[in-house]
Amino acid sequence: MSGTSLRCRVCERELPLAPVSACPACHGPVDVAYDLTEARLVGGDGAPRSMWRYSDLLPHPPADLDTPGLTPLVAAPRLSEALGIELLLKLEDANPTHSFKDRIAATAVASARAYGFSTVCCASTGNLAEAIAARCAANGLEAVVLCPRGDLPLVPVPAYGARVFGVSGGFDDCRELEQQLESLFPWGFVGGNLHAVAAEGAKTIAYEIFEQLGASLPDAIVSPAASGMLVAKLAQGFAELGELGLWREPPPRLYAAQAGGCPPLASAWADDRPLSRVRPATEVRSLAIGDPVYGELAVGAARVSGGSIVAVPEEEIAARTAFLAELSGVFADSAGGVAVGALLDLVRSGAIAKGDRVVLVVTGSGLKPYGYGVSVTAEEVDFDVDAVLAALGVAPS
Ligand SMILES: [Zn+2]
């Protein structure tokens, strides 16, 4: 069994699983709905070592089930000790293009194939573009990506044979352009007619955490938030574990972290008001989304779970990225620094208590060209051991 239908989030009308961008009756957003009565979380013996092990709960499983997902969940003992908590890191940088967006691309491209599209288009600040370009390359589909022109030198997608357009403006403008193209081309659009199916990939992080913790869940999850999709889909994943009868306790508290220069979710949270669009002014490219599509769902997920949404000042982010690397050996992109900044804030305020078991989602790698929030400084020395000793302040014997 796979995803059986689409359901309108507003009027709850059921639709057949098909490439639609919005509910034909009320124009509300649509989500994939499953018949969970027959579904199993994990396939039987020999289930794929990838997110496709959950194919009962995903739309259109492809023929190639080897990747992405099933990323490591690792202990961070030095960080745990420093913070007085039990911290685990979910290493999404272990995906094929080094970010959690490979999960979105996998569901998007698998569904594009099922629907018979030969071209997939997306708007992206970088990570999604690379993931879509790579997945399309693997499947022999054309990829057309729309990136903010300012981010272009940082986007490695031409290597995958994708068609790349550098758009004047930011991500939100690219998304609007994607919507306009959707009325003109018979393609799959990750922000349009593939959106509901694409987003489903993100919830598999929740299933993996549950499996990797031996059928249990942490007290809290901290993750970066841009469109709000990840937080909303983590909440959905945990809710589905409940519907499957696998988990009866309250789900983990969900904490979302935003960069101080682009905090539409955090501002709405702090002021307890509806979301409003902001103009991004952040160095964290992957979080520079001023008009978050899953914003209301993300705020709701934080509230219902007992979590919150935190903004991290821009000037702290590079130091937090370095702090993570220094105390865990994990070099995250600057979105990871944002998540760590939020974690420190939450521990300081007591929202995350001593002894809590916490999973921090490392959504992308610092090795991405746009990942650096940390300036790399090196000391130059000659090929000479005495020079190294001198630099270390140790006298040669
Ligand atoms: Zn509707």
Residues whose N, C-alpha, C, O or C-beta is under 5 A from the ligand:
A	BS01	ZN	C8 V10 C11 E12 R13 C23 A25 C26 H27 G28
